[in-house]
Amino acid sequence: MGGAETKSRKDGGKEEVMAESMKGLKRTHRCGELSAADAGKSVTVMGWVQKQRNKGSIIFVDLRDRSGILQVIFEENDCGAEHFAKAEKLRSEYVVAVVGTVEKRAGAVNENLATGEIEIRAREVRVLSEAETPPFPIEEDSKTKEELRLKYRYLDLRRPDLQRNLILRSKIVMAIRAFLSREGFLEIETPILNKSTPEGARDYLVPSRVHPGCFYALPQSPQIFKQLLMCSGYDRYFQIAKCFRDEDLRADRQPEFTQVDLEMSFVDVDDVIDATERMVAEVCREAIGLEIQLPLKRMTWDEAMNRFGSDKPDTRFGMELTDVSEVVRGCGFGVFTGALEAGGSVRGINVKGQAEMPRKKIDALVEFARGYGAKGLAYLAVQPDGTYKSSFAKFMTEQEMKALVEAMQGEAGDLLLFAADRLKTVWAVLGALRVELARQLGLIDNDKFHFLWVTEFPQFEWSDEEGRYVAMHHPFTMPMEEDLDMLETEPGKVRAKAYDIVLNGVELGGGSVRIFQSDVQERMFEALGFTRERAREQFGFLLDAFRYGVPPHAGLAIGLDRFVMLLVKAENIREVIAFPKVKDASCLMSEAPGTVEPGQLEELGLALVKGAE
């Protein structure tokens, strides 16, 4: 390195060191890989300048790469006047190479750094790249607005906490691949350019140049293709699959996302659950040292909804729902009796110790409940002296109020909240309310990881928008054998051989046993309102494949982004994706989506509708 020529320039009267070549250099270690055991070694490290502190006769530089931060010291007696002068000009985010010797720190050890026991005494420094002042500090737990960070995502990704997230994501993917490979799964890629299907979320469409007027759809999942692979005899398939859905974004959703997709032949529900939970347990152990007790707890969809108002219940705290419909039937409160007469339900939650909650906060909870479809929220506070303070006490007798409190296991100091509506709305309101209250009251232990399986989902759900039953999962999900007789007569009571794995109130993934008998598949299409012609048009190649011998098969997909988000305890899925989109599905950094040249549209046979811009 001694022969490298040093050049300089002047910008605005300030002398700057120009970038130098890396020729002749070879990095020996990453910054965070060095320790006291390396004392006395001559090393070459490279990275970004986190900060430079000039104390006159000595210059301290914190050097950063993805592995951590390392302190480098420059003294003119060690590095010479040329290199000391270059060290004086170093600024934040300059990219440099340093040759020096590892030493134990003469002063106090920095307990906040993994390399806090050592420093590098520099002999030479080479500036590989200069940097302008970043628009925000490159630091952990950034307080910079997310919009600015995402606009300069390449800088944001230099932050140590984001780098740790992405490093852990890579480690998780490697652990998944290793586990599934040992279990006999084959990694097989499926097409990205597919045919659009009518079920599920909206597709992202890609116009075809060579087939004017025709469109590909980006895959919402590899569902059909992985079933075809089972028909082809590849009895255990997996893929780290990129998927796309044109839907509104939330904290745990993106328009493009990654899922761990798998399918197995000659299996039933228990086989898929067993393989999946063993994979999850191994990943948690390898990635974050978390030991999970197997087998995981299971509960049916009915139990989850009735106890927690959600098919992805957070079981880290109590506050379960209580059905008081029979207790209040015939009471004097019209809101309760009206809901029951309309075929609905009255249910409540007990917020322990919150009887003194201010009316302003209760009103805020009412508004929160309205956001989930409630017309209102009834409350009853059991005062310390045993009396009641309630929004509906004047409509009910003392005996009715006492029976209601007993049914809710209410005690002095408790706040009881009630929703009365159709059952679907009651579940949605109280399910969301219990989580919101737990968050407000600090009842959630963020160090807990509660996994569970939710099984026996309904085969169908009623769509008010379409005026018909639609598949809760997809049209290829196998009904429970004992419910097949109700497929045509009582479809709302049919249960599916479907299962979701849930972690801390978030759906981690889900799957089902697939229909493999052609007669059952035809009945399923009929129940969903498909004509034979429409079924052939949409899924003809799959139905054809089933004519040539198809094994019983089942599968599952886990959302990789969500899984990583939960393991690193991030609040938003964007914190574990390198280049995420924002709420309107745009990229603030690349400014995608963008317009295209008129010639490109013409070549595709497309024209923009006036006003669409």
C-alpha positions in Angstrom: 0.0 0.0 0.0 3.0 2.3 0.5 3.3 2.9 -3.2 -0.2 4.3 -3.6 -0.2 7.8 -5.0 -2.1 10.4 -2.9 -3.9 13.1 -4.8 -6.0 16.0 -3.6 -8.4 18.6 -5.0 -10.0 21.8 -3.8 -13.8 22.2 -3.7 -15.1 25.5 -2.4 -11.7 26.3 -0.9 -11.7 23.1 1.1 -9.0 20.5 0.3 -10.5 17.0 -0.2 -8.7 13.7 -0.5 -9.6 12.0 -3.8 -10.6 8.4 -4.0 -7.7 5.9 -4.2 -7.4 2.5 -5.7 -7.8 -0.7 -3.8 -5.0 -2.3 -5.8 -2.7 -4.4 -3.6 -5.1 -4.5 -0.7 -6.9 -7.5 0.7 -9.3 -7.3 3.6 -8.2 -9.8 6.3 -11.1 -9.3 8.7 -14.5 -7.7 9.1 -14.6 -5.1 11.9 -16.7 -7.1 14.3 -14.7 -10.3 13.8 -11.7 -9.1 15.8 -11.3 -9.6 19.5 -8.7 -9.5 22.3 -7.5 -12.9 21.1 -6.2 -11.1 17.9 -3.9 -8.7 19.9 -0.6 -8.2 18.1 -1.9 -9.2 14.7 -1.4 -7.0 11.6 -4.8 -6.7 9.9 -6.4 -4.9 7.0 -10.0 -3.7 7.7 -12.3 -1.8 5.4 -15.6 -0.1 5.9 -17.4 3.2 6.5 -16.4 6.0 8.8 -19.0 6.2 11.5 -17.3 9.2 13.2 -13.9 10.9 13.4 -12.7 12.6 16.6 -9.5 14.8 16.2 -7.7 15.3 19.5 -4.8 17.1 18.0 -1.9 14.7 18.3 -4.2 11.6 18.0 -7.2 10.9 15.8 -9.9 8.4 16.7 -12.0 6.9 13.9 -15.0 4.5 14.4 -15.0 2.2 11.4 -18.2 0.4 10.6 -19.2 -2.6 8.4 -22.1 -5.0 8.6 -20.4 -7.0 11.4 -20.0 -4.1 13.8 -17.9 -1.0 14.8 -14.2 -1.0 15.5 -12.1 1.9 16.9 -9.0 2.9 14.9 -6.4 5.3 16.3 -4.0 7.4 14.2 -0.8 8.9 15.6 1.8 10.5 13.4 4.7 8.6 14.8 3.0 5.3 13.8 1.4 6.2 10.4 3.6 9.1 9.2 2.6 12.6 8.2 0.9 11.6 4.9 -1.5 9.1 6.4 -2.1 11.3 9.5 -3.1 14.1 7.1 -5.5 11.9 5.3 -7.0 10.8 8.7 -7.6 14.4 9.5 -9.8 14.8 6.5 -12.0 11.8 7.1 -15.7 12.5 7.4 -18.8 10.4 8.2 -19.5 7.7 5.5 -16.2 7.9 3.8 -15.2 4.4 2.7 -11.7 3.6 3.8 -9.1 0.8 4.1 -6.9 0.7 7.2 -3.8 -1.4 7.8 -2.6 -1.6 11.4 -2.1 -3.7 14.5 -4.7 -5.0 16.9 -4.1 -3.8 20.4 -5.9 -4.1 23.7 -7.3 -0.7 24.7 -5.1 1.3 27.0 -8.1 3.2 28.4 -11.5 2.1 29.6 -13.2 -0.8 27.8 -16.3 0.2 25.8 -19.0 -2.1 27.1 -21.4 -1.0 24.3 -19.3 -2.5 21.6 -18.6 -6.1 20.9 -15.0 -4.9 20.0 -14.9 -2.6 23.0 -11.7 -4.3 24.4 -9.5 -3.6 21.4 -8.5 -0.9 18.9 -6.4 -0.8 15.7 -3.3 1.2 15.8 -3.2 2.4 12.2 0.0 2.4 10.0 -1.7 3.3 6.7 -5.1 4.5 5.5 -6.5 4.6 2.0 -9.7 6.6 1.1 -11.6 4.4 -1.3 -14.6 6.6 -1.7 -15.6 10.0 -0.4 -19.2 10.8 0.8 -21.5 13.8 1.0 -23.1 14.5 4.3 -26.0 12.0 4.6 -29.5 13.5 4.9 -29.9 11.7 8.3 -27.6 10.1 10.8 -26.6 6.5 10.2 -27.4 5.2 13.7 -29.5 2.6 15.5 -33.1 3.3 16.5 -33.3 6.2 14.1 -35.8 8.9 14.9 -35.8 10.1 11.3 -39.2 10.0 9.6 -39.7 6.8 7.7 -40.6 8.6 4.5 -37.1 10.2 4.4 -35.4 6.9 5.3 -37.2 5.0 2.6 -36.3 7.7 0.0 -32.7 7.1 0.8 -33.1 3.4 1.6 -29.5 2.5 0.5 -28.4 4.7 3.4 -31.0 3.5 5.8 -29.8 -0.1 5.1 -26.4 0.9 6.5 -28.0 1.2 10.0 -26.8 -1.6 12.3 -30.3 -2.6 13.5 -31.6 -3.0 9.9 -28.4 -4.9 8.9 -29.0 -7.3 11.8 -32.5 -7.8 10.7 -31.5 -8.7 7.1 -28.6 -10.9 8.4 -31.0 -12.8 10.6 -33.4 -13.1 7.6 -30.7 -14.8 5.6 -29.8 -17.1 8.5 -33.5 -18.1 8.8 -33.7 -18.9 5.1 -30.6 -21.0 5.3 -32.0 -22.9 8.3 -35.3 -23.5 6.5 -33.5 -24.9 3.4 -31.3 -27.1 5.6 -34.2 -28.6 7.5 -36.4 -29.2 4.5 -33.5 -30.8 2.5 -32.9 -33.2 5.4 -36.6 -34.0 5.4 -36.5 -35.1 1.8 -38.1 -31.9 0.2 -36.9 -30.8 -3.2 -36.6 -27.1 -4.0 -38.4 -26.5 -7.3 -39.1 -23.1 -8.9 -42.6 -22.4 -10.4 -43.5 -19.8 -13.0 -43.9 -16.1 -12.3 -45.9 -15.3 -15.4 -49.2 -17.2 -14.9 -52.8 -17.1 -16.0 -55.2 -14.9 -13.9 -57.7 -16.7 -11.7 -60.9 -15.2 -10.2 -60.6 -16.2 -6.6 -58.6 -14.3 -3.9 -57.1 -10.9 -4.0 -56.6 -8.8 -7.1 -53.9 -9.9 -9.5 -51.0 -7.8 -10.8 -51.4 -8.1 -14.6 -48.6 -8.1 -17.2 -49.6 -7.4 -20.9 -48.3 -9.8 -23.5 -46.6 -8.2 -26.6 -46.8 -11.4 -28.7 -50.4 -12.1 -27.7 -52.2 -8.8 -28.2 -55.1 -8.3 -25.8 -53.9 -11.1 -23.5 -52.3 -10.7 -20.0 -50.2 -12.7 -17.6 -50.8 -12.5 -13.9 -48.1 -12.4 -11.3 -48.6 -15.3 -8.8 -50.5 -14.7 -5.6 -49.1 -18.1 -4.6 -47.7 -21.2 -6.5 -50.8 -23.1 -5.5 -51.8 -24.8 -8.8 -48.2 -25.5 -9.8 -47.3 -27.2 -6.6 -50.3 -29.4 -6.8 -49.2 -30.3 -10.3 -45.8 -31.3 -8.9 -47.6 -33.7 -6.6 -49.3 -35.1 -9.7 -45.9 -35.4 -11.3 -44.5 -37.6 -8.4 -42.2 -35.1 -6.6 -43.9 -36.0 -3.3 -42.1 -33.3 -1.2 -41.7 -29.9 -2.7 -40.7 -26.5 -1.3 -39.8 -23.1 -2.6 -38.8 -19.7 -1.1 -41.4 -18.1 -3.4 -42.0 -14.5 -4.4 -45.7 -13.7 -4.5 -47.8 -10.7 -5.5 -51.2 -9.3 -4.4 -52.8 -6.1 -5.5 -54.4 -5.3 -2.1 -54.4 -2.5 0.4 -51.3 -2.5 2.6 -51.1 -2.9 6.4 -48.2 -3.1 8.8 -47.7 -6.8 8.1 -48.4 -6.7 4.3 -46.6 -5.8 1.1 -47.7 -6.0 -2.6 -44.8 -8.3 -3.2 -43.8 -10.7 -0.5 -41.9 -13.9 0.1 -43.4 -17.2 1.4 -42.0 -20.5 2.5 -44.1 -22.7 0.3 -44.3 -26.5 0.7 -46.5 -29.4 -0.5 -46.5 -33.1 0.5 -48.0 -36.3 -1.0 -49.6 -39.2 0.8 -50.2 -37.2 3.9 -53.0 -35.8 6.0 -53.4 -32.8 8.4 -51.2 -34.2 11.2 -48.2 -34.9 8.8 -48.1 -31.3 7.5 -48.5 -29.9 11.0 -45.7 -32.1 12.4 -43.2 -31.2 9.6 -44.0 -27.5 9.8 -43.8 -27.1 13.6 -40.5 -29.0 13.7 -39.2 -26.7 11.0 -40.4 -23.6 12.9 -38.8 -24.9 16.2 -35.5 -25.5 14.5 -35.5 -22.1 12.9 -36.2 -20.4 16.2 -33.5 -22.3 17.9 -30.9 -21.6 15.2 -31.9 -17.9 14.6 -32.5 -16.5 18.1 -31.8 -19.4 20.5 -35.5 -19.8 21.3 -36.6 -23.2 22.5 -40.2 -24.1 21.6 -42.2 -26.8 23.3 -43.6 -29.3 20.8 -46.2 -30.3 19.9 -47.7 -26.8 19.5 -51.1 -26.1 21.1 -54.1 -26.6 18.8 -57.6 -25.1 18.9 -60.5 -25.3 16.4 -61.7 -22.2 14.5 -64.9 -22.3 16.6 -63.0 -22.2 19.8 -60.7 -19.4 18.7 -63.6 -17.2 17.6 -65.7 -17.9 20.7 -62.9 -17.3 23.2 -60.9 -14.6 21.4 -63.1 -13.2 18.6 -60.3 -13.9 16.2 -59.0 -16.8 14.0 -55.5 -15.6 14.9 -55.7 -15.1 18.6 -53.0 -13.5 20.7 -52.9 -15.8 23.8 -50.2 -13.9 25.6 -52.9 -12.4 27.8 -56.4 -13.3 29.0 -59.5 -11.0 28.6 -61.4 -13.7 26.8 -64.9 -13.2 25.4 -68.0 -14.3 27.3 -71.3 -15.1 25.7 -74.1 -13.5 27.8 -76.9 -13.9 25.2 -79.0 -16.1 27.4 -78.4 -14.1 30.5 -79.8 -10.9 28.9 -82.5 -12.5 26.8 -85.8 -10.8 27.7 -84.1 -8.0 29.7 -85.3 -4.4 29.5 -82.3 -3.1 27.4 -83.5 -2.9 23.8 -80.0 -2.9 22.3 -79.4 -6.4 23.8 -82.8 -7.8 23.0 -83.0 -6.2 19.6 -79.7 -7.9 18.6 -80.9 -11.3 19.8 -84.2 -11.0 18.1 -82.4 -10.3 14.8 -80.4 -13.6 15.3 -77.3 -11.9 16.7 -75.3 -12.3 19.9 -74.4 -10.3 23.0 -70.9 -10.9 24.4 -68.5 -9.1 26.6 -64.9 -8.8 27.9 -63.8 -8.2 31.5 -61.1 -5.5 31.8 -59.8 -6.3 35.3 -59.2 -3.4 37.7 -60.3 -0.7 35.2 -63.6 0.4 36.8 -62.2 3.9 37.3 -61.3 4.3 33.7 -62.2 8.0 32.7 -65.3 8.5 30.6 -63.2 10.1 27.9 -61.2 6.9 27.5 -64.3 4.8 27.4 -65.7 7.1 24.7 -62.5 6.6 22.7 -63.0 2.8 23.0 -66.5 3.2 21.7 -65.1 5.1 18.6 -62.5 2.3 18.2 -65.3 -0.3 18.3 -67.2 1.6 15.6 -64.2 1.3 13.3 -64.9 -2.5 13.4 -68.6 -2.3 12.6 -70.1 -1.7 16.1 -73.1 0.6 16.5 -71.8 1.3 20.0 -70.4 -0.3 23.1 -72.2 -0.9 26.4 -70.2 -0.6 29.6 -70.6 -1.6 33.2 -68.1 -0.6 35.9 -68.3 -2.5 39.2 -67.4 0.1 41.8 -65.2 -0.7 44.8 -68.3 -0.6 47.1 -70.0 -3.2 44.8 -72.4 -0.7 43.1 -72.7 -0.4 39.4 -71.9 2.5 37.1 -73.3 1.7 33.7 -74.5 3.1 30.4 -77.6 0.8 30.5 -78.3 0.3 34.2 -81.6 2.2 34.0 -83.0 -0.3 31.5 -82.4 -3.4 33.6 -83.4 -4.6 37.1 -81.0 -5.0 39.9 -81.4 -8.8 39.7 -80.6 -8.7 35.9 -77.5 -6.6 36.5 -76.3 -8.9 39.2 -76.8 -11.9 37.0 -74.9 -10.2 34.2 -71.9 -9.3 36.4 -71.8 -12.9 37.8 -71.8 -14.3 34.2 -68.8 -12.1 33.4 -67.1 -13.1 36.7 -67.0 -9.4 37.5 -65.5 -8.3 40.8 -65.2 -4.9 42.5 -62.9 -2.7 40.4 -63.7 -4.4 37.0 -64.9 -2.8 33.8 -67.2 -4.9 31.7 -67.6 -4.0 28.0 -70.3 -5.5 25.8 -71.1 -5.7 22.0 -74.5 -6.6 20.7 -74.9 -7.3 17.0 -74.7 -10.1 14.4 -72.1 -12.6 15.6 -69.6 -11.8 12.9 -69.5 -8.2 14.0 -69.4 -9.0 17.7 -66.4 -11.2 17.2 -64.6 -8.5 15.1 -65.3 -5.8 17.6 -64.4 -7.6 20.8 -61.5 -9.4 19.2 -59.9 -6.1 18.2 -60.9 -4.4 21.4 -59.2 -6.9 23.7 -55.9 -6.5 21.8 -56.1 -2.7 21.9 -56.8 -2.7 25.6 -54.0 -5.1 26.3 -51.7 -2.8 24.4 -52.9 0.3 26.2 -52.7 -1.3 29.6 -49.3 -3.0 29.1 -50.6 -6.5 29.4 -48.6 -7.9 26.5 -45.2 -9.4 27.3 -43.1 -8.8 24.2 -40.6 -11.4 25.3 -43.1 -14.2 25.0 -43.6 -16.2 21.8 -47.0 -18.0 21.8 -47.4 -20.3 18.8 -50.6 -22.3 18.2 -52.5 -24.0 15.4 -56.0 -23.0 14.5 -57.8 -25.9 12.7 -61.1 -26.9 11.2 -61.9 -23.6 9.5 -65.2 -23.1 7.8 -65.1 -24.3 4.2 -67.1 -21.3 3.0 -67.8 -17.8 4.1 -70.7 -15.7 2.9 -69.9 -12.6 0.8 -72.4 -9.8 1.1 -70.8 -8.1 -1.9 -71.3 -11.1 -4.2 -74.4 -12.5 -2.6 -73.0 -16.0 -2.4 -70.7 -18.3 -0.5 -67.0 -18.0 -1.4 -64.1 -20.3 -0.4 -62.6 -19.2 2.8 -59.2 -20.5 1.6 -59.4 -21.6 -2.0 -61.5 -23.9 -4.2 -59.0 -26.8 -3.8 -59.4 -27.2 0.0 -60.8 -30.6 1.1 -63.9 -30.5 3.3 -63.9 -32.7 6.5 -65.1 -36.1 5.3 -67.9 -36.2 7.9 -69.3 -32.8 6.5 -69.4 -33.8 2.8 -73.1 -34.6 3.0 -73.8 -30.9 3.8 -71.9 -29.5 0.8 -75.1 -28.8 -1.2 -77.6 -28.5 1.6 -75.9 -26.6 4.4 -72.6 -25.2 3.0 -72.3 -22.7 5.9 -71.8 -25.7 8.3 -69.1 -27.5 6.3 -65.7 -27.5 8.0 -62.5 -27.6 6.0 -59.3 -29.6 6.5 -57.5 -26.3 6.8 -55.1 -25.1 9.4 -53.2 -21.9 10.2 -50.1 -21.4 12.4 -50.4 -18.3 14.6 -47.7 -16.5 16.5 -48.6 -13.7 19.0 -51.8 -12.8 17.3 -50.4 -12.8 13.8 -51.2 -15.4 11.1 -47.8 -16.8 10.3 -49.0 -19.2 7.6 -51.7 -21.5 6.6 -52.6 -24.5 4.4 -54.9 -27.3 3.8 -55.4 -30.8 2.6 -56.3 -30.6 -1.1 -59.2 -32.2 -2.9 -57.9 -35.0 -5.1 -61.1 -36.8 -6.1 -62.6 -35.3 -9.3 -66.2 -35.8 -8.1 -65.6 -33.8 -4.8 -63.8 -31.1 -6.8 -66.9 -30.8 -9.1 -69.2 -30.5 -6.2 -66.9 -27.9 -4.7 -67.0 -25.8 -7.9 -70.8 -26.1 -8.0 -71.1 -24.9 -4.4 -69.1 -21.9 -5.3 -71.3 -21.1 -8.3 -68.8 -22.2 -11.0 -70.3 -23.6 -14.2 -68.4 -26.5 -15.7 -67.4 -24.3 -18.6 -66.0 -21.6 -16.2 -64.1 -24.3 -14.2 -62.6 -25.7 -17.3 -61.6 -22.2 -18.5 -59.9 -21.3 -15.3 -58.5 -24.6 -14.1 -58.7 -26.9 -17.1 -55.0 -28.0 -17.1 -55.2 -28.9 -13.4 -58.4 -30.9 -13.8 -56.9 -32.7 -16.8 -53.9 -33.6 -14.7 -56.1 -35.1 -12.1 -57.5 -37.6 -14.7 -54.1 -39.3 -14.8 -53.6 -40.3 -11.2 -53.2 -37.9 -8.4 -52.0 -38.8 -4.9 -53.7 -37.5 -1.7 -51.7 -34.3 -0.9 -51.6 -31.3 1.4 -49.5 -28.3 1.9 -48.8 -25.0 3.6 -47.2 -21.6 3.1 -45.5 -19.5 5.8 -45.0 -15.7 5.3 -41.3 -15.3 5.6 -41.4 -11.5 6.0 -43.9 -11.8 8.9 -41.9 -14.6 10.5 -38.7 -12.5 10.5 -40.7 -9.4 11.7 -42.0 -11.3 14.7 -38.7 -12.9 15.6 -36.8 -9.6 15.6 -39.8 -7.9 17.4 -40.1 -5.2 14.6 -43.3 -3.2 14.5 -43.5 -3.1 10.7 -42.8 -5.6 8.0 -40.8 -3.0 6.1 -38.0 -3.3 8.8 -37.1 -6.8 7.5 -37.4 -6.2 3.7 -34.5 -4.6 1.9 -36.5 -2.5 -0.5 -40.1 -2.3 0.6 -43.1 -0.4 -0.7 -45.2 2.1 1.3 -48.9 2.1 1.8 -49.9 3.1 -1.7 -47.6 0.3 -3.1 -45.0 2.8 -4.4 -41.3 2.8 -3.8 -40.1 6.2 -2.5 -36.5 5.5 -3.6 -36.9 4.3 -7.2 -40.3 6.1 -7.7 -41.9 3.0 -8.9 -44.5 2.6 -10.4 -43.8 5.1 -13.2 -45.0 6.1 -16.6 -43.7 4.5 -19.8 -43.0 5.8 -23.2 -46.0 6.0 -25.6 -44.1 3.6 -28.0 -44.1 0.9 -25.3 -47.8 1.1 -24.9 -48.4 1.1 -28.6 -46.2 -2.0 -29.0 -48.4 -3.7 -26.4 -51.6 -2.6 -28.0 -52.5 -0.5 -25.0 -54.0 3.0 -24.6 -54.5 5.0 -21.5 -58.1 6.0 -20.7 -58.4 9.7 -20.4 -58.2 10.7 -16.8 -56.4 7.5 -15.7 -53.1 9.4 -15.3 
